[in-house]
Each structure stands twice: as structure tokens, then as C-alpha cells.
Amino acid sequence: MWETNSIETSRGLFEYFVAGNGVPLAITHFYMEFNSRGNLFANPFTEDYKVFLINVRGAANSAKVEDDKQLSLNEVILDLEAIREALGLEKWAFAGHSTGGMLALQYAVEVPQSLTKVVAGCTAASKVYASHPNSIYSPNNKNYPRIIEIMELLNNPTVLQEERKKLDYEWALMSYYSEEKLKSALMRPNSGRTIGRNLDYFRKVEVQNFDLREQLAAIQIPTFVFAGKHDAQCPVEFGIEIANLIPNASLTIFEKSNHNPFIEEEEKFEDFVKLTI
């Protein structure tokens, strides 16, 4: 189990969970809510880092959202900076998966002086990923109509918890190379519940103007990029693009993974984490 904590910052109270030993590393996601069961993406990092798994604004016991503009990537980074300062940390590493990876890239562009390194995986540097026919978020993808329906239902407060679980499973299944791996993952301690309001803001507002490609060349801190060869959310081409645009970035492609290589190729992902030390 992860240790539950909260901290008062200049931008409000934020809840976070701690595990592991070593240099500090923060992990969060744009629209997920974590708890003391930890997270399967975060777990491998605890072998070599002291991991701070953070609930963003609007998640569980973290500060409430008073205005949707507080949900922008820029505002999330300001919240993360307030947390880092309140913890008394001069710098920390940041690791993110999916929209967490977008946060990692934005963080490295905006506040590199606060970071020792970034890890960004199964992600993209612009909104173009959602137009790629291999992405379930593209209107040209066969799963697009259903994924939009699922997201709308998850943002509907009247949808019961049991139905939410089924919707989450259906969405997750589209993003796994093997259903067996998904079923196995569901048997393990994990957290990462979708926050409807945050997800809704991301897909309807934030992602519409998201494009960091021209800014990536300025990133000088160590950057580790990973991608799943069969990723149905952010196709592998976009991980390759990120690594090509950031000077000296490291790229690892997981050949038998979709969107979750830390589960689908667990041992290889643990080897990848060792490369980031």
C-alpha cells in the first residue's frame, strides 16, 4: 500500500501518495484519480525513486475545480510546481503516461529548471494523433463512435458504478494487445478512476490547440520516451516523432504492447525504468 498524504500549497490542498526510496519523482495523469492502492504505471519506479503519485485538482481530496480553466495543462503544471515547493524539493523528476506524458512534455518545455529528467510514454506532442486512422480517437477509426459514447456516459453522473466498470473495461480492451493481460491487471491492486469533468475538458477544450512540436527542440534535460508498437490511442509514430524532435532523447518501443507496456511487457518495462536512473 502507498502512504496517503496531503499538503497545503499556495494553490490549495493536494492529496498524494508516496512509495519507494531514492531521488524524488512525481507522477500524475490529466484525468485520473488515485488512491492508496497505487498505480500499475507508477509501481515500477518505486524500486529506484521516491515516487509522489499526485491527485490533480478535482480528484478525490485535492483542491476543487472552481473554474474549468483551472484544468488546463498550464494550470496543472502550476499546481505541480506549488506542490514541489511546499514539499521543499529543489527539483524532481516527472514521469507520465498518455495524457500524463503530455504533461511531462509541457512541464519540460515550461519549467525545465525544476526537473532533473522526464519520462513520457504512449503519448503525443500535438493533437494530430487524434486524426491518425490507427487511433480510436480518430473519426476514421471504426471504434470512434463507441469511444465517444463511452466518454459521454462516463461524464454522466447518473450512470451507476457497475455500468461505469463495464464502460471502463470496454474502453481499456481497445487499448490492450491481449485481453488476458487486461484481465490479469484487473486482479492486481491499482487505482486510476476516470474523472469525468477533467476528461471532458481535455477532449473538448485542451487538446484542440495542443501542439508542442516546435518547442521540443529546446528541451535539454534527460528525456526518456517509450511507446507501444500497437498503441490504439497514441500510435507509435507519435512516440518516434517526440524522440526525433528532442535532442538526445532516448526511445524505447515495446514490440508486443498496445497502450500499456508497463503491464503488457512488465519485465521489459522494469528494464526500461532502470535506463532512466
matplotlib code that plots the C-alpha trace (Angstrom):
import matplotlib.pyplot as plt

x = [0.0, 1.1, 1.3, -1.5, -0.6, -1.9, -0.2, -1.3, 0.2, -0.1, -2.8, -4.8, -4.7, -3.5, -3.6, -0.7, 0.6, 4.2, 6.2, 9.8, 13.2, 15.6, 15.6, 12.1, 9.9, 6.3, 3.6, 0.1, -2.4, -4.7, -8.0, -7.3, -8.0, -5.6, -5.8, -3.6, -3.6, -1.1, -1.0, 0.5, 2.4, 3.9, 4.8, 8.0, 9.5, 9.4, 12.4, 14.7, 12.8, 10.8, 7.5, 4.9, 1.6, -0.5, -4.2, -4.7, -7.3, -10.7, -9.6, -10.6, -9.4, -7.3, -8.4, -11.8, -12.3, -13.8, -13.4, -12.8, -9.8, -8.0, -8.0, -5.6, -2.2, -0.6, -2.6, -1.9, 1.9, 1.4, -0.3, 2.6, 5.1, 3.2, 3.3, 7.1, 7.8, 5.6, 7.4, 10.7, 12.2, 14.5, 14.0, 12.2, 11.8, 8.4, 7.0, 3.7, 1.8, -0.7, -2.1, 0.4, 3.1, 1.7, 2.1, 5.6, 6.5, 4.7, 6.5, 9.9, 9.1, 7.8, 9.8, 12.9, 14.8, 12.5, 13.2, 16.0, 14.5, 11.2, 9.7, 6.9, 5.2, 2.4, 1.7, 2.0, 3.3, 0.3, -3.4, -2.6, -2.6, -6.4, -6.6, -4.5, -6.7, -5.0, -6.1, -9.5, -10.0, -10.0, -13.3, -11.7, -11.3, -14.0, -14.1, -14.6, -18.4, -18.4, -15.5, -17.2, -20.4, -18.3, -16.7, -20.1, -21.5, -18.6, -19.2, -22.9, -23.3, -26.5, -24.6, -24.3, -20.9, -21.5, -22.1, -19.1, -16.9, -18.2, -17.6, -14.1, -13.4, -14.7, -12.5, -9.5, -9.9, -9.4, -6.0, -4.6, -2.6, -4.0, -7.3, -5.6, -3.2, -6.1, -7.9, -4.7, -4.2, -7.7, -6.7, -3.9, -4.0, -4.4, -6.1, -6.8, -10.5, -11.6, -12.7, -15.5, -15.2, -11.4, -11.7, -14.5, -12.4, -9.3, -11.1, -13.4, -11.1, -7.5, -6.5, -7.9, -4.9, -2.3, 0.9, 4.4, 6.3, 8.2, 9.1, 10.6, 13.9, 14.6, 14.4, 17.9, 17.1, 17.3, 14.2, 13.1, 10.3, 8.5, 5.8, 3.8, 4.1, 0.4, -0.9, -4.5, -4.7, -1.4, 0.0, 3.7, 4.6, 4.0, 6.4, 9.0, 8.3, 8.8, 12.1, 13.3, 12.3, 14.0, 17.8, 19.4, 16.1, 16.1, 13.3, 12.2, 9.5, 7.7, 7.0, 4.2, 2.3, -0.7, -1.2, 0.1, 3.6, 4.2, 1.5, 1.8, 5.6, 6.2, 9.8, 11.0, 9.3, 11.2, 14.4, 13.4, 12.9, 16.5, 17.7, 16.2, 18.4]
y = [0.0, 3.5, 6.1, 8.7, 12.3, 15.8, 19.1, 22.7, 24.8, 28.3, 27.0, 24.9, 21.4, 18.5, 14.8, 12.5, 9.0, 8.0, 4.8, 3.8, 5.2, 7.3, 10.6, 12.2, 11.6, 12.9, 11.0, 12.1, 12.0, 14.7, 13.0, 10.1, 9.8, 7.7, 6.1, 4.2, 1.1, 3.0, 2.6, 0.0, 2.6, 4.1, 0.9, 0.0, 3.4, 2.8, 0.4, 3.4, 6.5, 8.1, 8.4, 11.1, 9.9, 13.0, 13.7, 16.7, 19.4, 17.9, 14.4, 12.9, 15.1, 17.5, 21.1, 21.6, 23.0, 26.4, 27.2, 24.9, 27.0, 25.6, 22.2, 23.4, 21.8, 25.1, 25.3, 21.7, 22.5, 25.5, 23.2, 20.7, 23.5, 24.6, 21.0, 20.7, 23.9, 23.0, 19.7, 21.6, 20.0, 22.0, 19.6, 16.4, 14.0, 13.7, 10.6, 10.5, 8.0, 9.0, 12.5, 12.3, 12.1, 15.3, 16.9, 15.7, 17.3, 20.6, 20.6, 20.1, 23.0, 25.4, 24.8, 22.7, 24.3, 22.4, 19.0, 16.5, 14.5, 13.5, 10.2, 10.4, 7.4, 6.3, 9.9, 12.7, 16.2, 17.5, 16.9, 15.3, 11.9, 12.1, 12.3, 9.2, 6.4, 3.9, 6.0, 5.1, 8.9, 9.5, 9.8, 7.5, 4.7, 2.0, 2.3, 6.1, 6.3, 3.9, 5.6, 8.9, 7.3, 5.8, 9.1, 10.9, 8.2, 8.4, 12.1, 11.4, 11.4, 9.3, 6.3, 3.7, 2.4, -1.1, 0.3, 2.5, -0.5, -2.2, 1.0, 1.3, -2.3, -1.9, 1.3, -0.5, -3.5, -1.4, -0.4, -3.8, -6.1, -9.1, -9.4, -11.9, -9.1, -6.8, -9.5, -10.1, -6.4, -6.2, -8.7, -6.6, -3.6, -0.5, 2.9, 5.4, 6.1, 8.4, 11.9, 12.8, 16.6, 16.6, 14.2, 16.3, 19.4, 17.7, 16.3, 19.3, 22.2, 21.5, 19.1, 21.3, 23.6, 21.2, 21.4, 21.4, 20.1, 23.4, 23.8, 20.3, 21.2, 23.5, 20.6, 19.9, 17.8, 14.0, 12.7, 9.1, 8.3, 4.9, 3.7, 0.6, -0.7, -1.4, 1.6, 2.3, 5.6, 7.4, 5.4, 4.6, 7.1, 9.9, 8.5, 8.3, 11.9, 13.1, 11.3, 12.8, 16.3, 16.3, 16.5, 13.3, 11.8, 8.1, 6.0, 2.5, 0.7, -2.2, -4.7, -6.6, -3.8, -1.6, 1.4, -0.2, -1.7, -1.4, -4.2, -6.0, -6.3, -5.9, -7.2, -5.2, -2.1, -2.6, -2.8, 0.5, 2.2, 1.2, 3.0, 6.3, 6.2]
z = [0.0, -0.7, 2.1, 2.0, 2.4, 1.7, 1.6, 1.8, -1.1, -2.4, -4.8, -2.4, -0.7, -2.7, -2.0, -2.9, -2.2, -1.6, -2.1, -2.7, -2.0, -3.9, -5.7, -6.0, -8.9, -9.5, -11.4, -12.3, -15.1, -16.5, -15.7, -13.3, -9.5, -7.5, -4.0, -1.6, -3.8, -6.0, -9.8, -12.1, -14.2, -11.0, -9.3, -11.3, -10.5, -6.7, -7.0, -7.7, -6.9, -4.1, -6.0, -5.4, -7.0, -7.2, -7.4, -9.7, -9.0, -9.0, -8.0, -4.6, -1.8, -3.9, -4.4, -6.0, -9.5, -9.3, -13.0, -15.9, -16.9, -13.9, -15.7, -18.5, -18.9, -17.9, -14.7, -13.8, -14.1, -11.8, -9.3, -9.6, -9.0, -5.9, -4.6, -5.3, -3.5, -0.5, -0.2, -0.1, -3.1, -5.3, -8.2, -9.0, -12.0, -13.7, -15.4, -17.3, -19.4, -22.1, -21.1, -18.2, -21.0, -22.5, -19.1, -18.9, -22.2, -21.3, -18.0, -19.6, -22.0, -19.4, -16.2, -17.1, -14.2, -11.8, -13.4, -13.3, -16.1, -17.7, -18.8, -21.3, -22.8, -25.1, -25.8, -28.4, -28.8, -30.7, -31.3, -34.7, -33.0, -32.8, -36.6, -37.3, -38.5, -36.2, -33.2, -31.6, -31.2, -35.0, -36.8, -39.4, -36.8, -36.6, -32.8, -32.8, -32.4, -29.5, -27.7, -27.9, -26.5, -23.6, -22.7, -22.7, -20.4, -18.0, -17.7, -16.8, -13.0, -13.3, -14.7, -11.9, -10.7, -12.1, -15.5, -15.2, -14.6, -17.8, -19.8, -18.4, -19.3, -22.8, -23.3, -21.8, -24.0, -27.1, -25.7, -24.8, -27.1, -25.1, -23.2, -21.0, -19.9, -19.1, -17.0, -15.2, -14.5, -13.0, -10.4, -9.0, -6.6, -8.7, -9.0, -11.7, -11.8, -14.7, -13.6, -16.0, -15.8, -16.3, -19.2, -20.8, -20.6, -22.1, -25.1, -25.8, -24.9, -24.0, -26.8, -29.5, -29.5, -28.2, -30.2, -28.6, -31.6, -32.4, -28.7, -28.1, -29.6, -26.7, -24.1, -22.7, -19.7, -20.0, -21.7, -21.9, -24.4, -24.6, -27.0, -27.7, -31.2, -31.4, -29.5, -30.4, -28.6, -29.5, -32.4, -32.2, -34.9, -32.4, -29.8, -32.6, -33.5, -29.9, -29.7, -33.0, -32.0, -28.6, -28.7, -27.3, -26.2, -25.6, -27.3, -26.3, -28.4, -26.8, -29.7, -28.0, -26.4, -27.1, -24.8, -21.6, -21.9, -18.2, -17.9, -21.3, -21.1, -17.4, -17.2, -20.2, -18.7, -15.5, -17.5, -19.2, -15.8, -14.9, -18.0, -16.6, -13.4]

ax = plt.figure().add_subplot(projection="3d")
ax.plot(x, y, z, "-o")
ax.set_aspect("equal")
plt.show()
